[in-house]
Amino acid sequence: MKSFIEYSNECEFPIENLPYGVFSTIHANHKKRIGVAIGDQVLDLSAISNLFEGPLLSDKQHVFQQENLNDFMALGRPSWLEARQTLQKLLSVDNDALQSPDVRRKVFVSQEDVTMHLPAKIGDYTDFYSSIHHATNVGIMFRGKENALLPNWKHLPVGYHGRSSSVVVSGTPIRRPNGQTLPVEGADPVFGPSRLMDFELEVAFFVGGSPTQLGETVLASEAGSHIFGFVLMNDWSARDIQKWEYVPLGPFGAKNLGTSISPWIVTMEALEPFKVPNMPQDPKPFPYLQHSNLCNFDIKLEVDIKTPTGVATTVTRSNYKYMYWTPQQQLAHHTVTGCNINPGDLMASGTISGESADSFGSMLELCWKGTKPIALKDGSSRKFLQDHDEVIIKGKRLNFLFKKMFFKRKKLIIKMLLLGYCQGNGYKVGFGSCKGKLLPANH
């Protein structure tokens, strides 16, 4: 496919991608609008809603006039496909509907001129624990090799309910939390700022389709119709708070301090060419967790630590294909008890780690519980995140963000780059930027 919007083969938003997001501009009084990323532009869908003339969308054009994607998500996959086909047709080099200078000025906005917002109203948020290599690493650290995976791990997708109110869009700063920790085993707990702040490299999906009713279940074989698309995620974690609080009920204050997501939702249709075989599962899952179609993806994920001097150190190369439990299985297990789901619900993968030490998805693993500091090429090092460090999950095309030098309070600010993209034949499908700066704790 070829669009009349010009971009290079390295661009993460080609016509094969067309991710959805919500943006605003100063010139439109900061009104939130639904847009699609193409090249370095945003196509304002509120300005072209009348062009969705297909049989499924002609009487539902109002969904593109909303301030979030929830209503569009609720329409279901046939409508999503029709919208994608319409957009690819409108953006094609062979279609002149949007190509005149007057029209282009009205319907396109430069990405440099927009402010991005959460793409949906997130009613509920669940985080899973579905990377077998990550789960094994953590198990070895705290229980030993003989008991690395707990008995239930290969029977069900383990997860916990997170705090949807603290899910924030890329660029929102995160403050180091205060809480109870146990610095010395056997001693009394202390209260104060977390000392062991971490990132977690994750990918999350938004739920779509019709809402389900309380008591209704969705089988894994049917769950694909409820998956709208994917975003990059950083599940900020206070490891020392987590260690003290998690017994017996699991993550709480260590995780509710903030969760960052990228603003652009990459659809299942855009990821279709990058499907790879699901990871073999032994023992065989229960019938409600079984599905024959592929629902795993070759999404390349990298983590760089880059200083303002321009020196970058790649600390990990991972991939979404290392997931043991698929998104369809995650959603099926979520509903097997009769839990209802709604368009805009967010479900995360959990930390994504690969097989080797250079493919782990968190500082906890990369530094092996603080015993192996990461050496940076500029001579500095990290065990866990320091105040004013900025964690950035992003595609490779937005390098202009790093042309500036960043100093604050005479401390060097480190840029940590987490890159996510799919490599096609002559094009890339990227996810945009997911970033957040760690601020000092309140005292």
Secondary structure, 3 states (H helix, E strand, C coil): CCECCCCCCCCCCCCCCCCEEEEECHHHCCCCEEEEEECCEEEECCCCHHHCCCCCCCCCHHHHHCCCCHHHHHCCHHHHHHHHHHHHHHHECCCCCCCCHHHHHHHEEEHHHCEEECCCCCCCEEEECCEHHHHHHHHHHHHCHHHCCCCCCCCCCCEEECCHHHEEECCCCEECCEEEECCCCCCCCEEEECCCEECEEEEEEEECCCCCCCCCCCCHHHHHHHEEEEEEEEECEEHHHHHHHCCCCCCCCCCCCCEEECCCEEEHHHHHHHEECCCCCCCCCCHHHCCCCCCEECCEEEEEEECCCCCEEEEEEEEHHHECCCHHHHHHHHHCCCCCCCCCCEEECCCCCCCCHHHCCEHHHHCCCCCCCEECCCCCEECCECCCCEEEEECCCCHHHHCCCCEECCEECCEEEEEEEEECCCCEEECCCEEEEEECCCC
